[in-house]
Amino acid sequence: MSLPHPPRTGGRILVDQLAAHGVETVFGVPGESYLDVLDALHDGPVRMVVCRHEGGAGYMAEASAKLTGRPGVCFTTRGPGAANALVALHTAHQDATPLVLFVGLVPRGHTGRAAFQEFDLRGTFGAHAKLVETVEDAARIPEFTARAFAVAASGRPGPVVVGLPEDMLTDTARVPDAAPLPIPEGAVSADQLIRLEGLLEDAHRPLVLLGGSRWTDRARADVRAWAEEWSLPLAVDFRCQDLVAEECEVFAGQLGYGRSDALAQRVRTADLLVCVGASPGDVATDGYTLLAPAEAQAEGRRIVQVLPEAQPPGTLHHAELALLASPEAFGIAVAHLKPSGPGPVDWTKVTEADRAAHLDYREPVHNDEPLDLGAVFATLDARLPSGTVITFGAGNHAIWAQRFLGYGDGRRQLGPRNGSMGYGIPAAVAAGIVHPERQVVSVAGDGCFLMNGQELATAVAEGGTPLILVIDNGTYGTIRKHQEMHYPGRVSGTDLANPDFAAYARAFGAHGETVTTTEEFAPALERCLTGGKAALIALRPAEGRLTPDTTVASLREEAHRD
């Protein structure tokens, strides 16, 4: 006869349930609405990382999920605290990242009375979450938690929000923990493999596009082996560069913002597009212009779509073959699919040209300014060890990190595909916690950095050693670029008055330096990488430098010619 389960508070049940689901770390900002959870974390098996803003905590949870493939976990308090975390939920929603946000709520007897910090959980998060639920009974915490983790990770992953009334967490219950629920992988049938093989053999200019989430090491390896066997050029969606190692001989580059013109042209001319993990969305197709539906039909283009869930709503491009499978299930299915002919496939020369165009685009762009950022990133790329995690937020600064840093040799890339500023620093903190043995580098713009620069305090408190590069050009560069293209010379709302970023870093206990010339960078980099503490280098390019290829002056000259 089994012994009855001992009584536990709701907070203790929840922490035990997190441990049962393999959670090692949670991120959050404390609140009185979930004090019993904090108490259970005090001597529990789960680590609590205390952050300086709920948006930063949410980003850390999202970034940790990208690195581990398991749902990230964030805790916030009710009302304002929960609202601050919404930016991370939007990121998880658009990036297909599994995330579970636990929100402390007002006591159950206070709901509907305009209580202090009361808010509508479902109304606030319903548009951005796969599931929003409130636990009213402590005995059902295991059930709700297991469901939250399964929903967040299954199909197209995304965020789930679970509300925790304050008084429910202090209730006691006798209840067993719930085991994690299985996550379906999908599959590719034998008939579907035959159809895929037929489409490949009929093609002359195929292109494979990889994106989305749920990519395991095995999925990466199997899909790469299949592509190399067939000499299929591999492109990746926006900020998915770590899905294919840079040294892969069929890797053709990244689509989306900062992509090469050569790769965009290949999308236009592809007669077979195999999309694995993500649909060809607006960013990858330049606002749907690279795959205009009428042109595709006229040219006989065919699309194969491989997704872990049914075709998303609003799909613009008709799929000749739709496969319901995760990247790993697809990789297992195609790993042993061989071309039928004895010699090379028809498009081998096309793939070689794609690869050459990508390598040419990766070459650093130099200038004769005092600080040559092309040389800076070439030096950085050569110096970083294998397994480095590279993070960034949103803005023109990310182009240098995307274009001139190679994502081979086990390097990982953490960037928000929803274009969310302020992501890079919290992501770097999370990366250092998930992989303390790895070097972490965050490339930030001056505008992006200060949106969550306070999380440098979290890095220092947790013993993290990220290196942060801040491109300090005194402007919201992306918007300034559009402004100069459409309203040349009429600067409005884009200038920034910046602090001394190196001094800012030192105030948190990190190492800080300012670099104004190319020659200063390599010694500064060495001091930062060997100093054993978090470090920041403020890079001050010439006035008007916006991207590797663009300055304010060049945009105005172009506008004047037009």
N, C-alpha and C positions, 0 to 999 in steps of 0.2 A: 504494500500500500504506500503510495507516494505521500510525502509530507506536504502539508499545505504551504503555499508560497507566503513568505513573511510579508507583513504590511509595509508598504513603501509610500512615501509622498509622491505626488505627481511629478515633482521636479526630479526625484531620484529615479522614478520609472523611466522618464524621458532620457536621462543621461545613460542609464543602463541600456536602453533601447538603441541609442546612438552607437554605443560600444558594440552591441550585437550586430550592427550594420557596418562594422569596420571603420567607423569614424575615429580618427586619431586627433583631429584638431578642428575647433570651431572658431569663428571670428565674430566679433561683436563689440557693441558699446553697452555697458551695463545700464539697467533700468530697474526701478523698484517693482515693476510689474512682473518680473520673473526672478525675484530674489531666491526662491526655492531652487531654481535651476542653478543659479550661481553657487548656492550652498552645496549642492550635489557635485558640482564641478570641482569644488575645493579639494576633495580627497577622492575624486573619481578617476577613471582611466582616460578621460578625454581632456586634452589640453585646450585652454581658453586663451586666445590671443586678443588682448584688449586694444582696440583701435581708437583713433581720435575723431572719427566721423563715420556715421553709418554707411554713407556712400563708399568710403574707403573699405569698410568691413565687407560690404557686399561684393565689391570688386575683388577683394582677396579671396573670398569664397568661390567666386566665379573662376578666377585664375587657377586656384588649386584644383578645381574640377577639370579644367582643361588639361592640366598636367597629369592627373591621376586617372582620368576617365570615370571617376566615381562622383556622386553628387557632393558639391561643396555645401557647407552649412554655415549660416549666418544667424545671429540672434540680435534683435532690436527690441526696444520698448515701443509702446503704443504711440499713436498720433504722430508728432513731429519726428520721432526717431524712425518709425516705419517709413514715413514719407521720404526721409533722406535716403533710404535704401532703394527707392524706386528706380533710380538710374541704373543700378546694377541688375535689377530684374529685366529692364529693357534690353540690356546687353545680353543677358542669358537667353532671353526670348529670341532675339534676332540672330545670335550666334549659335543657337541650339546647344546650350550648355546646361547640364543637369545641376540644379541649385535648389536647396530647400531653405526657405526663410522662415524662422520661427519668430513670431511677434507676440510679446506680452500684451495682454489686453486688460481693460478695466474689469473689476469683479462682475460676476454674472448678474448680481442683483442691481447693478448700476447701469446696465445697458438700456438704451432708449430714453435716457434722462439728461442728455447733454452733459455727461459726467466729464471731469477733468481729463483731457487728452483722449476722450472717446472718439472713435472714427469708424467709418464703414469699411471693414476689411475687404469684403468682396467688391464693393464699388471702387475702392482705391486700386486694387491689384488685379481685378478680374480680366482686364483687357490685355494684360502682359503675362499672365500665369496660366499654366496648363490646368491647375487645380487650386482652389482656395477653400479651405475648410477651417472650422473652429472646433476644438475639442472641448466638449461640455462635461465629460465624465472622465475622471482620472483613470478608471479601469479600462478605458478604450484607447489610451495613449499608444500602446504597442500596435494596435490595429491601424490607427491613423498614421503613425510613423512609418510602418512598413509600406502602406499604400503611397505615402508621399514620396518615398525613395524609389519605388517601382515606377510611378507615373513620371517622375523627373527624369529617369534614366531610359525609359522605354520609347519605342517609336522614334519620332524626332524629339530628342531631349529638350528640356526647358525647365523653367522655374516653377516651383510649387510653394504656396504660402500656407502656413499652419498657424492659426490663432490660439493663444494660450491664456485663457482668463486667469487673472492673478489668484483668485481664491480656489480655482480648480487645482492649481499646482500645489497647494498646501493640503488638499484632501489626501487621505490615505486609501489604498486599495490593495487587495491580494490578487495579483494577476501575473501570469507568466510572460516572459518576453516573447515577441513574435520573430520568427526567422525571416530573413530577407526573402522577398518574392522573386521568382525567376524572371529574367528579362529576355523576351523572345528575340532571336537573331534573324528570323526569316530564312529563306533558302532560294536557290536557283534550281529549277527542275532540269531534267535531261533534255526535254523538248526546248526549253528556253535557251539552253547552251547551244543546241543545234542552230536555233534561229540567230543567236549572236554570232556564231561562227560563220553562218551564211552572209550576214551583213558585213562582217570583216572582209571576207573573201571577195565581195562585190565592190569594196571601197577602193578609192585611189588616193584620197587625201584625208585619212581619218585623223581625229584628234581626241584625246581622252582628257576630261576635266575632272579633277578631284577636289572635293570640298566638304563642308559640313563637319560633323563630329562623329563620335563612336569609332574613331580610328585607333586600333590597337597596333602594337609592334608587328604582330603577325599579319594584320591587314596591310600595313605598309609594305612589308616584305613580299607578300604574295602578289599584290597588285603590281609592284615594281617588277617582279620576276616575269609576270604575264606580259607586261608592256615591253620589256626588253626582249622576250622571246619573239614577239610579233613586230618589233621595231616600231612600236606605237609611241608617238610623241605625247608626253605628259605635261599638261598645264595644270596649274592650281588656281583655285578661287582666291579672292582677296584675303590676304593675311592667313593663308594656309600653307606657307612655304615649307614648313617642317614636315609636310606629308610625304615629300620626296627629297631624298638626299641630294644636295647640290652636285655631287660628283656623278650622279646617275647620267649615263650617256644619252638617254632619251628625254631628259628633263628640258622643257622648252620655256619655263618661266611662269610668272604670276600675272593673272588678269586683274582687272579692277584699277583703282587709282594708282598711278605710278607705273602702269604697264608699258611695254614697248609697243611701238606702232607695228613692228613685224608680227608680233603675236596676235594683235588685234586683226591684222589682215588674214592670218591663218584661220581665225575663227570664222571670218567672213567666207572663206573659200573651202572650208571643210565640207566634204560630202557625207561624212559620218562623224557625229559627235556623241561620244560615250561619256555620260555624266555620272560619276560615282559619289554618292554621299550628299549631293546638293543639286538643286535645279539651276539652270543657267539664268540667274537673276539679273536685276538691273545693273548692279555694280560690275559684274563680270562681263556684261554685254554692252557696256557704255550706254545705259539707259535704253536697253532692248534694241539698239540700232545695229549691232553686229549680227544679230540673228533675226532680221526683219522677216516676219512670217510669210509675206507674199513672195519675197525673194527666195526664201528657203524652199517653198513649194515649187517655184519655177525652176530652181536649180537642182531639184531632186535630193536635197539634203535630208538625211535621216538622223533621228535622235534616239539613243538608247538611254533610258533613265533608270538608275539604280538608287532606290531610297529605302530607308528602314520603315517607312509608312507609306500610305497611299499618296498619290499625286497631290500636292498642296493646292488649296483653292486659288483661283486666278491664274492657273498655269497658262502661259501664253503660247508655248511651243508644243506641238503635238509629238508624242513619243511613239515611234514605230514599235518599240519594245520597252515595256515597263516591268522592272523586276523589283519585287518586294523583299529586300535583303539589306542587312547591315553591311558596311564595308568588309568586315571580317568574313561574313558568309559569302559575299561575292568573291573575295580573294581566294577562299578555299575552293570555290567552284571553278574558277578560271585558271588556277595555278598550273594545272596540267593540260590546258588547252593549247594545242600546237598547230602551227600553220600546216596545211596539207601538202604544199609543194616542197621540193627538195632544196630549192635555192632561196635567196632573199625575197621578201615580199615586195610588191610593186612600189611601195612608197618609201623604201629605205633611203633614197637620196633626199626625199622631202624631209624626213626626220633628221637627217644629218644637217640639212640647211637650217631647220628649226633650232637645232642645238647650237650651231655656229652663231646664229642671230642672237640667241640668248647670251652666249658668252661675250659677244661683242657689246651687248647692252650692259653687261655687268662690269665692264671696264670702268675704272674711276674717271670721273669728269673733273679735270683740273682747271684752275684759273690762276691768274697772277696776283690775286689779292693777298694781303699779309697772312691771313688764315685760310689755307686751302682745305676745305672740308673733304674734298676728294682724297687728298693725301691723308687726312686725319682718319677717315674710315678705312682706307687701305691698311694703315698702320694698325688700327684696332682689329681688323679682320685677321691679320697675320699673327697678332699677339694672343688672341683669346684662345683658351684651351678647348679641347673637345668637350662636348656636353654642356657648353655655356647656354644659359637661358637668356634670351633677349626679349625685352618688353618695350612697349611704347604705347602712347595713347593715340590721339587723332590730331592731324595737322601735317603741314608740309615737312616738318622735321622727320616724320616717319619714312619719307621717301629715301633718305640716306640709309636708314637701317634696313629697309626692304630691298633696296637695289644693290647696295655695296657690301652687305654682310652675307656670307655664305651660310646656308642652313644645312650643311652636311656634318658628318662625323658626330652625330648624336645631338647637335644643337637643337634647341626648341625655340619657338616663336610664340609670344603672347601679345596679341594686339586685338582690340575690339573691332569686330566687323561691322558694328553699328555706328562707327565713327564717334565714339564717346570720349570726350576730352577728360583728363584726370585719371585715366586708367593705369598708365604705365608704372607709377610709383607704387600703388597698392599691389599691383601684379608682381612687381619685383620683390616686395616684402613677402608675399605668399610663396613665390618661387624659392626664396632662401629658406623658408620654413619647411616646405615640402622636400627640397633637395639641398640640405645644408652643405653637402659635399661639392656642389657645383658653383661655378662662378655665375653671377647674375649681373647683367648689364641692362640699364634702362636708358633709352634715348628719349629725351623730352624736349618739347618746345617750351619757351618761357611762359606762354599762356597756359599750356597744358600742365606744366609742372605745378604751378601755384594753385591749381584746382584741388590737388590733394597732396601738396608737398609736405603738409603736416604729418603725413604717415611716415616720414623719415624718423620721427620720434618713435614710432612703433618698431621700425627696423633696428634702431639702436637699442631699444629696450629688450628686444628678442635676441640680440647678439648677431643680427644679420650683417652681411658685408657687401651689399650691392654697390656697384659703381653706377653713378648717375651722370649722364652727359646732358647738359642743358644748352640748347642752341639759343643763345640770348641775342636775338635780332630786333627786339623792341617792338614787335608787332604781332597781331593775330595773322600769321602769314598766309594761311589758306584764303581767308576772307579778303585780305589785302590784295592777293593775286586776282581774285575775281573782281574786286573793286577797280583795280587798275585796268583790267580787260574791258570792263563795261562803262566805268566812269573815270577815265584816266585823269590823274592829278587831283581828283576831288576826294581827299582822304577824310573819312568820317567814321569814327567809332572803332578804329583798328589800331591806333597807336597805344603802346604800353609804356608806363614808367616803372621800371623794374628795380628791385632791391639788389644788393650785392649778394648774388647767389652763393658764392663761396663762404662769405661770412654767415649767411643763413644756415648753411650746412654745419659750420663749426659751432653755431649756437646750440645745435642738437647733440653735439658730441661726436659728429662725423668729421672726416677730413674734407677740406674744401680748398680748391685752387681755381684760378682764372687763367685762361689761355687765350692770347690774342694773336699769336703767330704760329705758323706751322712748326717751326723748330722747337717751340715750347711743349708741344703735345706729347711726344714720345717719353721724355723724362717724367712729365706729370702723370702719364698713364702708368708708368712703372711704379712710381711712388704709391699710387692709389691701389694697384693690384697687389702690392706686397705689404701694404700697411696694416693688414689684419683688422680693418674696421670699415664701416660704411664710408663711402667717399663720393664726392661730387666735383666734376670739372665743368665750369662755366665756359662755354665756347663762344667767343664774340667775333662773328664773321663781319665782313665789310658791310657798311650801311647799304640797305636795299637788297641784300642777298635773300631770296625767297626759296628757291629750290636749286638742285644741282645745275639746271639749265636756264634758270630764270632769275633776273633781278628786276627791281622796280624800273630802272632805266631802260632795260630791254623791252619791257612791256609797253612803256610809254613810246618808245621808238616804233614799235610795231603798230600801236594805235594811231600814231601820226602818219605812218605809211598808208594805213587803211583809209 
